[in-house]
Structures are given as C-alpha cells and as structure tokens.
Amino acid sequence: MGPQKSLDILDRQASRTFNLVIVSFSCASSHTKYRPILGGFDYLLALSPEIFNVTMTSTSQFVQLAKSLPQPLQRFFARWPPAALVSPGSAPTSFQEMRPNPFEFYKHPVTGRLQDPVYSARRQAQLFQLARDHGVAELLPPSAKNPTQRLAHRVEHGLRVKGTGVGQKVKGHIHERHMIAKMETRRKAMLEMPELIKKWKMVGKRNWTKFPK
C-alpha cells in the first residue's frame, strides 16, 4: 500500500477536524510545542508503508491535538476550512458559499453594496494572535491584520504618512500647478528670441502681426 492510498484511508477515517490537525501541524512542524507529538506530516510520508498505518491510537492523538486549539480557531476552521485541508472535489461549506473570505468586504451580487467583513478588525487581530501562538497562522485567509502582509506592505510603501506628501501628489494652488508649464513656455520663448529679432528687423513694425496675446 503506497503513501497515496494511505492518505485516502486517512481521509475516509478522519473527520474535518482530524484533517485540520494534520495539515495545520504539518505546516507548523517546526513549532517546538507540537514536534514531539506529530513530528511533521512530511516526515510521516517519508516513512515506510508498514509504519504509516492509521490506528486508533494515532487518531486519538490527532483528536487531542485538535481539541488543544482554542475554541475560536476550531469554530473558524470548521466554517472556513483552508483549501489545503479539503479534497479538490469537496463541496464548500454554507459559510464559504455566503462569504468566501470573512476578513474582507463583500460586494452583494444583487444590490452591489459593500457589506462589512464577518470578523471585525479587532477580532481578526485576535484570531491571528491565537493562530500565531499555536503555529497555524498560515492557514488563515488573507487579511490586513496578518503580520506578514503588514510587513510586506511596509517594505513596499515605506514609512509614508498621510498629510506629509511623501509618495503622494500635492494639489497646491492654481498658480503653483501652472507654474511649471508657464516656465517651460517662457524658456522656449527666450531661446527663440534671437530668431524673432531677426524677423522683426526684416518685416518691420508696420507689417508685424505676431504680437503676443
């Protein structure tokens, strides 16, 4: 029996919480709190088929690991399971059908209005704090409260502060906005002045028609 068939048996025997624990702690296999218990899912796949057998003892251990997660994380992953936890052909939950990402604003398909996220910014920060403490922060959906995304935004945009004009276009007064164009027109006129004087002397004042407006 190969590793793929073992995974199929694992999916049939384990519940969604069981799958959650396997993948979540495989992503956090470097977390010292859970390394002695699980050791990483990749390590289990590397073992021989004889050792990689799903037993009642291992199932009970995974259930205990799932129960060790805080209740907010258990409820969230049960309602919005990550794509890595479910099989490709599985149907989405009712919560996923209504709101694909509970951390973002949702545009109603009928009214076209934006609806607030299911989780407020404060609750999103609390969830990410709990997930980071338990090593499963990578399984949460994209959010502005994700420390990784906030760091990437800070690296991309720097220390821009609204009102300072750094990285922003300042409107200014109308004479300030037109100053660059006027100075460019004046510069071109000064460069063409010698040629204009020659034409003036050739035509004369009486027949000159190119006066400035």
N, CA and C atoms as a LAMMPS dump frame, in Angstrom:
ITEM: TIMESTEP
0
ITEM: NUMBER OF ATOMS
639
ITEM: BOX BOUNDS ff ff ff
-5.0000000000000000e+02 5.0000000000000000e+02
-5.0000000000000000e+02 5.0000000000000000e+02
-5.0000000000000000e+02 5.0000000000000000e+02
ITEM: ATOMS id mol type element x y z
1 1 1 N 0.855 -1.198 0
2 1 2 C 0 0 0
3 1 3 C 0.889 1.245 0
4 2 1 N 0.731 2.094 -1.009
5 2 2 C 1.578 3.266 -1.156
6 2 3 C 1.12 4.423 -0.292
7 3 1 N 1.926 5.51 -0.28
8 3 2 C 1.557 6.684 0.528
9 3 3 C 0.241 7.308 0.099
10 4 1 N -0.055 7.317 -1.229
11 4 2 C -1.296 7.938 -1.69
12 4 3 C -2.511 7.171 -1.192
13 5 1 N -2.444 5.842 -1.221
14 5 2 C -3.558 5.039 -0.728
15 5 3 C -3.715 5.2 0.774
16 6 1 N -2.597 5.353 1.456
17 6 2 C -2.67 5.597 2.899
18 6 3 C -3.353 6.92 3.188
19 7 1 N -3.078 7.928 2.351
20 7 2 C -3.737 9.225 2.534
21 7 3 C -5.237 9.107 2.304
22 8 1 N -5.649 8.297 1.323
23 8 2 C -7.082 8.111 1.07
24 8 3 C -7.76 7.461 2.268
25 9 1 N -7.122 6.461 2.85
26 9 2 C -7.685 5.824 4.045
27 9 3 C -7.754 6.819 5.187
28 10 1 N -6.73 7.669 5.268
29 10 2 C -6.698 8.671 6.326
30 10 3 C -7.853 9.645 6.186
31 11 1 N -8.147 10.05 4.948
32 11 2 C -9.25 10.981 4.727
33 11 3 C -10.597 10.337 5.032
34 12 1 N -10.753 9.08 4.732
35 12 2 C -12.029 8.41 4.987
36 12 3 C -12.264 8.206 6.477
37 13 1 N -11.233 7.915 7.224
38 13 2 C -11.418 7.586 8.622
39 13 3 C -11.452 8.819 9.514
40 14 1 N -10.836 9.901 9.059
41 14 2 C -10.724 11.084 9.916
42 14 3 C -11.794 12.095 9.54
43 15 1 N -12.16 12.884 10.489
44 15 2 C -13.143 13.939 10.271
45 15 3 C -12.432 15.193 9.789
46 16 1 N -13.224 16.27 9.593
47 16 2 C -12.624 17.516 9.14
48 16 3 C -11.672 18.08 10.184
49 17 1 N -11.981 17.889 11.418
50 17 2 C -11.07 18.334 12.467
51 17 3 C -9.774 17.561 12.431
52 18 1 N -9.865 16.283 12.13
53 18 2 C -8.681 15.441 12.018
54 18 3 C -7.781 15.934 10.887
55 19 1 N -8.382 16.241 9.737
56 19 2 C -7.603 16.773 8.617
57 19 3 C -6.984 18.11 8.967
58 20 1 N -7.746 18.923 9.688
59 20 2 C -7.241 20.222 10.103
60 20 3 C -5.968 20.072 10.906
61 21 1 N -5.965 19.155 11.827
62 21 2 C -4.798 18.994 12.686
63 21 3 C -3.602 18.506 11.891
64 22 1 N -3.826 17.566 10.966
65 22 2 C -2.707 17.007 10.194
66 22 3 C -2.024 18.101 9.39
67 23 1 N -2.821 18.859 8.611
68 23 2 C -2.214 19.84 7.72
69 23 3 C -1.692 21.033 8.495
70 24 1 N -2.438 21.453 9.49
71 24 2 C -2.009 22.625 10.233
72 24 3 C -0.699 22.374 10.943
73 25 1 N -0.573 21.219 11.543
74 25 2 C 0.66 20.956 12.256
75 25 3 C 1.768 20.465 11.336
76 26 1 N 1.427 20.063 10.128
77 26 2 C 2.484 19.808 9.146
78 26 3 C 3.098 21.119 8.693
79 27 1 N 2.238 22.178 8.573
80 27 2 C 2.776 23.496 8.25
81 27 3 C 3.6 24.051 9.403
82 28 1 N 3.255 23.652 10.611
83 28 2 C 3.955 24.148 11.791
84 28 3 C 4.793 23.047 12.419
85 29 1 N 5.378 22.185 11.601
86 29 2 C 6.166 21.087 12.145
87 29 3 C 7.405 21.586 12.868
88 30 1 N 7.834 22.82 12.526
89 30 2 C 8.983 23.374 13.219
90 30 3 C 8.624 23.951 14.574
91 31 1 N 7.337 24.017 14.895
92 31 2 C 6.896 24.535 16.173
93 31 3 C 7.284 23.542 17.262
94 32 1 N 8.057 24.001 18.224
95 32 2 C 8.597 23.095 19.245
96 32 3 C 7.516 22.517 20.136
97 33 1 N 6.349 23.171 20.211
98 33 2 C 5.306 22.693 21.102
99 33 3 C 4.7 21.389 20.61
100 34 1 N 4.642 21.191 19.257
101 34 2 C 3.97 20.03 18.696
102 34 3 C 4.928 19.064 17.998
103 35 1 N 6.221 19.381 17.933
104 35 2 C 7.152 18.496 17.261
105 35 3 C 7.251 17.124 17.934
106 36 1 N 7.296 17.009 19.262
107 36 2 C 7.373 15.672 19.858
108 36 3 C 6.134 14.829 19.599
109 37 1 N 4.964 15.469 19.361
110 37 2 C 3.733 14.702 19.208
111 37 3 C 3.548 14.231 17.777
112 38 1 N 3.753 15.145 16.818
113 38 2 C 3.475 14.812 15.428
114 38 3 C 4.739 14.626 14.608
115 39 1 N 5.664 15.555 14.753
116 39 2 C 6.918 15.442 14.028
117 39 3 C 6.845 15.872 12.586
118 40 1 N 5.718 16.411 12.138
119 40 2 C 5.591 16.875 10.761
120 40 3 C 4.987 15.817 9.862
121 41 1 N 4.012 16.239 9.064
122 41 2 C 3.333 15.308 8.163
123 41 3 C 4.258 14.828 7.054
124 42 1 N 5.185 15.689 6.614
125 42 2 C 6.144 15.26 5.597
126 42 3 C 7.019 14.118 6.112
127 43 1 N 7.319 14.159 7.381
128 43 2 C 8.121 13.078 7.958
129 43 3 C 7.342 11.776 7.956
130 44 1 N 6.028 11.847 8.192
131 44 2 C 5.215 10.631 8.154
132 44 3 C 5.156 10.043 6.746
133 45 1 N 5.101 10.93 5.736
134 45 2 C 5.067 10.421 4.366
135 45 3 C 6.379 9.753 3.982
136 46 1 N 7.474 10.194 4.58
137 46 2 C 8.765 9.611 4.252
138 46 3 C 8.958 8.236 4.877
139 47 1 N 8.133 7.875 5.841
140 47 2 C 8.265 6.572 6.481
141 47 3 C 7.789 5.467 5.553
142 48 1 N 8.122 4.256 5.892
143 48 2 C 7.707 3.113 5.083
144 48 3 C 6.22 2.879 5.241
145 49 1 N 5.565 2.205 4.281
146 49 2 C 4.119 1.949 4.38
147 49 3 C 3.745 1.126 5.595
148 50 1 N 4.66 0.279 6.07
149 50 2 C 4.323 -0.531 7.239
150 50 3 C 4.184 0.328 8.484
151 51 1 N 5.016 1.369 8.575
152 51 2 C 4.939 2.23 9.758
153 51 3 C 3.793 3.209 9.621
154 52 1 N 3.522 3.653 8.373
155 52 2 C 2.486 4.661 8.163
156 52 3 C 1.121 3.97 8.1
157 53 1 N 0.608 3.586 9.229
158 53 2 C -0.701 2.951 9.356
159 53 3 C -1.551 3.788 10.293
160 54 1 N -2.819 3.954 9.925
161 54 2 C -3.734 4.736 10.74
162 54 3 C -4.33 3.824 11.793
163 55 1 N -4.021 4.09 13.018
164 55 2 C -4.516 3.291 14.131
165 55 3 C -5.391 4.148 15.013
166 56 1 N -6.075 3.472 15.913
167 56 2 C -6.93 4.202 16.838
168 56 3 C -6.113 5.073 17.771
169 57 1 N -4.898 4.632 18.082
170 57 2 C -4.06 5.434 18.968
171 57 3 C -3.674 6.747 18.311
172 58 1 N -3.225 6.683 17.027
173 58 2 C -2.85 7.91 16.334
174 58 3 C -4.055 8.809 16.129
175 59 1 N -5.211 8.213 15.837
176 59 2 C -6.421 9.014 15.662
177 59 3 C -6.768 9.757 16.934
178 60 1 N -6.662 9.083 18.053
179 60 2 C -6.962 9.746 19.321
180 60 3 C -5.971 10.865 19.603
181 61 1 N -4.706 10.669 19.193
182 61 2 C -3.73 11.736 19.386
183 61 3 C -4.081 12.956 18.545
184 62 1 N -4.494 12.717 17.292
185 62 2 C -4.865 13.841 16.439
186 62 3 C -6.094 14.561 16.98
187 63 1 N -7.023 13.813 17.516
188 63 2 C -8.214 14.433 18.092
189 63 3 C -7.838 15.289 19.285
190 64 1 N -6.921 14.788 20.099
191 64 2 C -6.465 15.573 21.236
192 64 3 C -5.751 16.844 20.774
193 65 1 N -4.985 16.736 19.692
194 65 2 C -4.327 17.929 19.162
195 65 3 C -5.343 18.941 18.652
196 66 1 N -6.403 18.446 18.016
197 66 2 C -7.45 19.355 17.544
198 66 3 C -8.149 20.033 18.706
199 67 1 N -8.37 19.286 19.772
200 67 2 C -9.023 19.868 20.938
201 67 3 C -8.119 20.861 21.657
202 68 1 N -6.816 20.751 21.441
203 68 2 C -5.905 21.682 22.102
204 68 3 C -5.977 23.08 21.501
205 69 1 N -6.495 23.212 20.28
206 69 2 C -6.669 24.539 19.696
207 69 3 C -7.756 25.296 20.438
208 70 1 N -7.642 26.613 20.536
209 70 2 C -8.702 27.399 21.179
210 70 3 C -10.018 27.274 20.423
211 71 1 N -11.101 27.5 21.136
212 71 2 C -12.423 27.388 20.532
213 71 3 C -12.626 28.35 19.361
214 72 1 N -12.158 29.596 19.423
215 72 2 C -12.338 30.472 18.246
216 72 3 C -11.689 29.912 16.982
217 73 1 N -10.505 29.317 17.117
218 73 2 C -9.852 28.738 15.944
219 73 3 C -10.583 27.498 15.454
220 74 1 N -11.08 26.681 16.371
221 74 2 C -11.829 25.495 15.967
222 74 3 C -13.092 25.875 15.202
223 75 1 N -13.814 26.869 15.701
224 75 2 C -15.033 27.298 15.01
225 75 3 C -14.708 27.888 13.64
226 76 1 N -13.637 28.677 13.582
227 76 2 C -13.308 29.319 12.308
228 76 3 C -12.919 28.284 11.261
229 77 1 N -12.052 27.34 11.607
230 77 2 C -11.609 26.342 10.635
231 77 3 C -12.723 25.373 10.27
232 78 1 N -13.689 25.19 11.151
233 78 2 C -14.825 24.339 10.803
234 78 3 C -15.744 25.032 9.802
235 79 1 N -15.851 26.356 9.887
236 79 2 C -16.719 27.096 8.973
237 79 3 C -16 27.457 7.677
238 80 1 N -14.742 27.859 7.773
239 80 2 C -13.955 28.236 6.596
240 80 3 C -12.683 27.395 6.549
241 81 1 N -12.797 26.132 6.18
242 81 2 C -11.585 25.295 6.098
243 81 3 C -10.693 25.754 4.954
244 82 1 N -9.385 25.811 5.157
245 82 2 C -8.476 26.206 4.073
246 82 3 C -8.494 25.206 2.928
247 83 1 N -8.034 25.647 1.783
248 83 2 C -8.028 24.778 0.603
249 83 3 C -7.1 23.585 0.784
250 84 1 N -6.077 23.735 1.622
251 84 2 C -5.139 22.631 1.831
252 84 3 C -5.73 21.515 2.675
253 85 1 N -6.862 21.776 3.321
254 85 2 C -7.436 20.781 4.225
255 85 3 C -8.477 19.901 3.561
256 86 1 N -9.039 20.341 2.461
257 86 2 C -10.147 19.615 1.844
258 86 3 C -9.698 19.066 0.501
259 87 1 N -10.372 18.041 0.046
260 87 2 C -10.069 17.454 -1.254
261 87 3 C -10.577 18.366 -2.368
262 88 1 N -10.004 18.275 -3.575
263 88 2 C -10.41 19.182 -4.662
264 88 3 C -11.886 19.094 -5.028
265 89 1 N -12.509 17.919 -4.923
266 89 2 C -13.892 17.78 -5.345
267 89 3 C -14.916 17.997 -4.258
268 90 1 N -14.479 18.359 -3.06
269 90 2 C -15.426 18.525 -1.96
270 90 3 C -16.21 19.817 -2.115
271 91 1 N -17.452 19.795 -1.648
272 91 2 C -18.319 20.972 -1.746
273 91 3 C -17.971 21.969 -0.647
274 92 1 N -18.073 23.265 -0.92
275 92 2 C -17.792 24.26 0.118
276 92 3 C -18.881 24.276 1.173
277 93 1 N -18.524 24.793 2.32
278 93 2 C -19.493 24.905 3.4
279 93 3 C -20.478 26.029 3.108
280 94 1 N -21.546 26.065 3.887
281 94 2 C -22.542 27.124 3.699
282 94 3 C -21.956 28.495 4
283 95 1 N -21.027 28.558 4.945
284 95 2 C -20.388 29.835 5.259
285 95 3 C -19.504 30.294 4.103
286 96 1 N -18.815 29.357 3.467
287 96 2 C -17.982 29.725 2.329
288 96 3 C -18.806 30.156 1.128
289 97 1 N -19.991 29.59 0.963
290 97 2 C -20.843 29.999 -0.149
291 97 3 C -21.348 31.423 0.037
292 98 1 N -21.665 31.785 1.277
293 98 2 C -22.15 33.142 1.524
294 98 3 C -21.017 34.162 1.485
295 99 1 N -19.906 33.846 2.156
296 99 2 C -18.776 34.766 2.228
297 99 3 C -17.484 33.99 2.006
298 100 1 N -16.875 34.092 0.822
299 100 2 C -15.635 33.335 0.579
300 100 3 C -14.516 33.699 1.544
301 101 1 N -14.344 34.988 1.796
302 101 2 C -13.312 35.432 2.735
303 101 3 C -13.983 36.266 3.813
304 102 1 N -14.063 35.767 5.047
305 102 2 C -14.753 36.528 6.101
306 102 3 C -13.972 37.731 6.587
307 103 1 N -12.737 37.927 6.102
308 103 2 C -11.913 39.043 6.551
309 103 3 C -11.988 40.246 5.615
310 104 1 N -12.675 40.121 4.488
311 104 2 C -12.726 41.198 3.51
312 104 3 C -14.156 41.685 3.31
313 105 1 N -14.281 42.905 2.771
314 105 2 C -15.591 43.431 2.419
315 105 3 C -16.17 42.608 1.27
316 106 1 N -17.474 42.484 1.278
317 106 2 C -18.153 41.642 0.286
318 106 3 C -19.143 42.493 -0.494
319 107 1 N -19.052 42.446 -1.818
320 107 2 C -19.978 43.182 -2.673
321 107 3 C -21.169 42.29 -2.986
322 108 1 N -22.353 42.743 -2.594
323 108 2 C -23.559 41.941 -2.801
324 108 3 C -23.834 41.813 -4.292
325 109 1 N -24.075 40.599 -4.785
326 109 2 C -24.26 40.432 -6.234
327 109 3 C -25.526 41.082 -6.773
328 110 1 N -26.536 41.307 -5.935
329 110 2 C -27.803 41.873 -6.398
330 110 3 C -27.823 43.384 -6.217
331 111 1 N -27.577 43.838 -5.001
332 111 2 C -27.64 45.268 -4.712
333 111 3 C -26.374 46.006 -5.112
334 112 1 N -25.24 45.305 -5.157
335 112 2 C -23.984 45.958 -5.485
336 112 3 C -23.373 46.731 -4.338
337 113 1 N -23.938 46.62 -3.149
338 113 2 C -23.414 47.336 -1.994
339 113 3 C -22.354 46.497 -1.283
340 114 1 N -21.432 47.203 -0.645
341 114 2 C -20.388 46.53 0.113
342 114 3 C -20.888 46.217 1.514
343 115 1 N -20.697 44.985 1.92
344 115 2 C -21.051 44.544 3.262
345 115 3 C -19.787 44.402 4.099
346 116 1 N -19.926 44.69 5.386
347 116 2 C -18.785 44.624 6.285
348 116 3 C -18.276 43.193 6.408
349 117 1 N -17.006 43.02 6.743
350 117 2 C -16.497 41.661 6.96
351 117 3 C -17.218 40.968 8.113
352 118 1 N -17.219 39.646 8.068
353 118 2 C -17.835 38.88 9.151
354 118 3 C -17.074 39.118 10.45
355 119 1 N -15.763 39.175 10.371
356 119 2 C -14.916 39.425 11.535
357 119 3 C -14.397 40.858 11.46
358 120 1 N -14.589 41.597 12.528
359 120 2 C -14.093 42.961 12.573
360 120 3 C -12.567 42.955 12.64
361 121 1 N -11.985 44.14 12.523
362 121 2 C -10.526 44.236 12.566
363 121 3 C -9.98 43.764 13.909
364 122 1 N -10.706 44.062 14.978
365 122 2 C -10.248 43.631 16.307
366 122 3 C -10.279 42.118 16.425
367 123 1 N -11.346 41.483 15.951
368 123 2 C -11.441 40.023 16.035
369 123 3 C -10.445 39.347 15.101
370 124 1 N -10.165 39.973 13.955
371 124 2 C -9.143 39.42 13.067
372 124 3 C -7.775 39.421 13.741
373 125 1 N -7.457 40.515 14.42
374 125 2 C -6.175 40.581 15.123
375 125 3 C -6.101 39.528 16.225
376 126 1 N -7.204 39.304 16.927
377 126 2 C -7.213 38.284 17.966
378 126 3 C -7.024 36.889 17.383
379 127 1 N -7.682 36.602 16.255
380 127 2 C -7.521 35.291 15.627
381 127 3 C -6.083 35.066 15.163
382 128 1 N -5.486 36.074 14.575
383 128 2 C -4.108 35.912 14.12
384 128 3 C -3.154 35.758 15.298
385 129 1 N -3.454 36.406 16.405
386 129 2 C -2.61 36.233 17.585
387 129 3 C -2.693 34.802 18.098
388 130 1 N -3.915 34.254 18.17
389 130 2 C -4.078 32.868 18.612
390 130 3 C -3.433 31.896 17.624
391 131 1 N -3.645 32.133 16.333
392 131 2 C -3.076 31.228 15.335
393 131 3 C -1.554 31.275 15.333
394 132 1 N -0.99 32.443 15.555
395 132 2 C 0.469 32.535 15.607
396 132 3 C 1.026 31.826 16.836
397 133 1 N 0.317 31.906 17.949
398 133 2 C 0.774 31.216 19.155
399 133 3 C 0.735 29.703 18.996
400 134 1 N -0.205 29.195 18.184
401 134 2 C -0.346 27.753 18.001
402 134 3 C 0.255 27.269 16.684
403 135 1 N 0.903 28.155 15.933
404 135 2 C 1.617 27.744 14.735
405 135 3 C 0.76 27.456 13.529
406 136 1 N -0.443 28.009 13.441
407 136 2 C -1.327 27.755 12.299
408 136 3 C -1.74 29.055 11.618
409 137 1 N -0.925 30.094 11.73
410 137 2 C -1.278 31.385 11.133
411 137 3 C -1.301 31.32 9.613
412 138 1 N -0.546 30.387 9.013
413 138 2 C -0.506 30.284 7.551
414 138 3 C -1.811 29.773 6.973
415 139 1 N -2.663 29.175 7.792
416 139 2 C -3.916 28.611 7.3
417 139 3 C -5.055 29.619 7.272
418 140 1 N -4.87 30.79 7.861
419 140 2 C -5.929 31.795 7.869
420 140 3 C -5.98 32.521 6.526
421 141 1 N -7.152 33.037 6.132
422 141 2 C -7.265 33.754 4.854
423 141 3 C -6.479 35.062 4.873
424 142 1 N -6.262 35.662 3.7
425 142 2 C -5.567 36.955 3.656
426 142 3 C -6.335 38.022 4.425
427 143 1 N -5.583 38.841 5.137
428 143 2 C -6.199 39.882 5.957
429 143 3 C -5.204 41.012 6.145
430 144 1 N -5.748 42.211 6.374
431 144 2 C -4.887 43.354 6.653
432 144 3 C -4.225 43.247 8.009
433 145 1 N -4.742 42.395 8.879
434 145 2 C -4.177 42.196 10.205
435 145 3 C -3.125 41.089 10.237
436 146 1 N -2.853 40.485 9.1
437 146 2 C -1.822 39.455 9.046
438 146 3 C -0.461 40.122 9.19
439 147 1 N 0.338 39.746 10.181
440 147 2 C 1.647 40.403 10.351
441 147 3 C 2.535 40.282 9.128
442 148 1 N 2.457 39.17 8.414
443 148 2 C 3.287 39.003 7.217
444 148 3 C 2.882 39.986 6.126
445 149 1 N 1.566 40.15 5.913
446 149 2 C 1.1 41.092 4.902
447 149 3 C 1.393 42.53 5.305
448 150 1 N 1.288 42.836 6.585
449 150 2 C 1.58 44.196 7.035
450 150 3 C 3.055 44.522 6.841
451 151 1 N 3.925 43.542 7.095
452 151 2 C 5.351 43.765 6.884
453 151 3 C 5.662 43.952 5.405
454 152 1 N 5.012 43.158 4.539
455 152 2 C 5.229 43.311 3.101
456 152 3 C 4.74 44.674 2.613
457 153 1 N 3.611 45.144 3.143
458 153 2 C 3.104 46.47 2.771
459 153 3 C 4.062 47.558 3.233
460 154 1 N 4.63 47.394 4.434
461 154 2 C 5.576 48.393 4.933
462 154 3 C 6.849 48.414 4.09
463 155 1 N 7.309 47.249 3.651
464 155 2 C 8.501 47.196 2.808
465 155 3 C 8.23 47.833 1.447
466 156 1 N 7.014 47.631 0.908
467 156 2 C 6.693 48.158 -0.419
468 156 3 C 6.473 49.658 -0.4
469 157 1 N 5.748 50.155 0.597
470 157 2 C 5.368 51.563 0.612
471 157 3 C 6.22 52.408 1.552
472 158 1 N 7.05 51.795 2.362
473 158 2 C 7.895 52.556 3.256
474 158 3 C 7.105 53.177 4.394
475 159 1 N 7.636 54.287 4.906
476 159 2 C 7.028 54.96 6.053
477 159 3 C 6.194 56.149 5.599
478 160 1 N 5.35 55.944 4.617
479 160 2 C 4.511 57.034 4.136
480 160 3 C 3.43 57.347 5.158
481 161 1 N 3.275 58.612 5.464
482 161 2 C 2.262 59.076 6.398
483 161 3 C 1.369 60.066 5.669
484 162 1 N 0.07 59.891 5.796
485 162 2 C -0.865 60.768 5.107
486 162 3 C -0.735 62.196 5.632
487 163 1 N -0.628 63.136 4.712
488 163 2 C -0.51 64.537 5.083
489 163 3 C 0.887 65.089 4.931
490 164 1 N 1.9 64.228 4.86
491 164 2 C 3.273 64.699 4.71
492 164 3 C 3.661 64.93 3.261
493 165 1 N 2.928 64.329 2.32
494 165 2 C 3.241 64.48 0.911
495 165 3 C 4.266 63.501 0.389
496 166 1 N 4.796 62.633 1.253
497 166 2 C 5.794 61.655 0.824
498 166 3 C 5.104 60.586 -0.014
499 167 1 N 5.519 60.455 -1.259
500 167 2 C 4.92 59.472 -2.143
501 167 3 C 3.528 59.829 -2.614
502 168 1 N 3.093 61.074 -2.422
503 168 2 C 1.757 61.497 -2.811
504 168 3 C 1.855 62.749 -3.682
505 169 1 N 0.814 63.008 -4.441
506 169 2 C 0.74 64.182 -5.292
507 169 3 C -0.03 65.274 -4.56
508 170 1 N 0.658 66.399 -4.29
509 170 2 C 0.042 67.519 -3.586
510 170 3 C -0.658 68.413 -4.603
511 171 1 N -1.887 68.798 -4.311
512 171 2 C -2.66 69.58 -5.269
513 171 3 C -2.074 70.973 -5.437
514 172 1 N -1.932 71.737 -4.381
515 172 2 C -1.38 73.073 -4.46
516 172 3 C -2.364 74.088 -5.027
517 173 1 N -1.961 75.39 -5.026
518 173 2 C -2.787 76.444 -5.608
519 173 3 C -2.72 76.38 -7.132
520 174 1 N -3.643 77.117 -7.771
521 174 2 C -3.719 77.061 -9.229
522 174 3 C -2.467 77.657 -9.871
523 175 1 N -1.911 78.729 -9.273
524 175 2 C -0.7 79.31 -9.851
525 175 3 C 0.502 78.383 -9.65
526 176 1 N 0.463 77.584 -8.586
527 176 2 C 1.539 76.613 -8.381
528 176 3 C 1.431 75.446 -9.366
529 177 1 N 0.203 75.041 -9.67
530 177 2 C 0.026 73.939 -10.609
531 177 3 C 0.402 74.337 -12.034
532 178 1 N 0.209 75.641 -12.397
533 178 2 C 0.509 76.113 -13.75
534 178 3 C 1.923 76.666 -13.878
535 179 1 N 2.659 76.707 -12.797
536 179 2 C 3.966 77.361 -12.826
537 179 3 C 4.943 76.622 -13.74
538 180 1 N 4.955 75.301 -13.69
539 180 2 C 5.924 74.538 -14.484
540 180 3 C 5.662 74.732 -15.975
541 181 1 N 4.389 74.678 -16.379
542 181 2 C 4.071 74.864 -17.799
543 181 3 C 4.415 76.276 -18.258
544 182 1 N 4.153 77.277 -17.415
545 182 2 C 4.47 78.658 -17.79
546 182 3 C 5.974 78.87 -17.916
547 183 1 N 6.732 78.315 -16.99
548 183 2 C 8.181 78.47 -17.061
549 183 3 C 8.76 77.773 -18.292
550 184 1 N 8.18 76.654 -18.685
551 184 2 C 8.645 75.968 -19.889
552 184 3 C 8.351 76.798 -21.136
553 185 1 N 7.162 77.411 -21.187
554 185 2 C 6.831 78.282 -22.324
555 185 3 C 7.754 79.492 -22.373
556 186 1 N 8.051 80.049 -21.21
557 186 2 C 8.955 81.205 -21.154
558 186 3 C 10.375 80.826 -21.576
559 187 1 N 10.81 79.642 -21.204
560 187 2 C 12.161 79.201 -21.585
561 187 3 C 12.281 79.042 -23.103
562 188 1 N 11.26 78.452 -23.723
563 188 2 C 11.285 78.297 -25.178
564 188 3 C 11.26 79.656 -25.876
565 189 1 N 10.488 80.602 -25.34
566 189 2 C 10.423 81.938 -25.949
567 189 3 C 11.77 82.653 -25.877
568 190 1 N 12.484 82.493 -24.769
569 190 2 C 13.794 83.137 -24.631
570 190 3 C 14.818 82.506 -25.569
571 191 1 N 14.712 81.195 -25.786
572 191 2 C 15.636 80.549 -26.72
573 191 3 C 15.366 80.972 -28.164
574 192 1 N 14.135 81.263 -28.496
575 192 2 C 13.768 81.669 -29.858
576 192 3 C 13.843 83.184 -30.057
577 193 1 N 14.259 83.915 -29.023
578 193 2 C 14.283 85.373 -29.123
579 193 3 C 15.237 85.889 -30.21
580 194 1 N 16.464 85.382 -30.377
581 194 2 C 17.321 85.913 -31.464
582 194 3 C 16.698 85.772 -32.845
583 195 1 N 16.083 84.651 -33.119
584 195 2 C 15.428 84.473 -34.411
585 195 3 C 14.239 85.412 -34.562
586 196 1 N 13.549 85.672 -33.479
587 196 2 C 12.404 86.585 -33.53
588 196 3 C 12.856 88.016 -33.816
589 197 1 N 13.998 88.398 -33.269
590 197 2 C 14.515 89.752 -33.507
591 197 3 C 14.897 89.936 -34.978
592 198 1 N 15.48 88.903 -35.549
593 198 2 C 15.829 88.982 -36.967
594 198 3 C 14.587 89.164 -37.831
595 199 1 N 13.529 88.423 -37.533
596 199 2 C 12.294 88.554 -38.305
597 199 3 C 11.687 89.935 -38.111
598 200 1 N 11.785 90.479 -36.903
599 200 2 C 11.252 91.818 -36.632
600 200 3 C 11.954 92.871 -37.477
601 201 1 N 13.261 92.758 -37.577
602 201 2 C 14.013 93.731 -38.357
603 201 3 C 13.724 93.609 -39.853
604 202 1 N 13.454 92.377 -40.283
605 202 2 C 13.163 92.176 -41.701
606 202 3 C 11.763 92.65 -42.067
607 203 1 N 10.783 92.403 -41.216
608 203 2 C 9.395 92.747 -41.523
609 203 3 C 9.109 94.196 -41.173
610 204 1 N 9.566 94.643 -40.02
611 204 2 C 9.282 95.989 -39.574
612 204 3 C 8.048 96.046 -38.687
613 205 1 N 7.944 97.181 -37.986
614 205 2 C 6.851 97.315 -37.04
615 205 3 C 5.508 97.449 -37.742
616 206 1 N 5.488 98.116 -38.907
617 206 2 C 4.224 98.381 -39.572
618 206 3 C 3.551 97.093 -40.051
619 207 1 N 4.339 96.146 -40.545
620 207 2 C 3.784 94.904 -41.096
621 207 3 C 3.836 93.712 -40.125
622 208 1 N 4.266 93.977 -38.912
623 208 2 C 4.38 92.861 -37.938
624 208 3 C 3.001 92.506 -37.376
625 209 1 N 2.677 91.209 -37.4
626 209 2 C 1.36 90.76 -36.927
627 209 3 C 1.427 89.738 -35.787
628 210 1 N 2.612 89.233 -35.471
629 210 2 C 2.734 88.175 -34.457
630 210 3 C 2.995 88.771 -33.075
631 211 1 N 2.093 89.651 -32.665
632 211 2 C 2.222 90.219 -31.331
633 211 3 C 1.716 89.206 -30.296
634 212 1 N 2.295 89.205 -29.092
635 212 2 C 1.824 88.275 -28.041
636 212 3 C 0.416 88.614 -27.606
637 213 1 N -0.332 87.593 -27.277
638 213 2 C -1.717 87.784 -26.871
639 213 3 C -1.793 88.117 -25.394
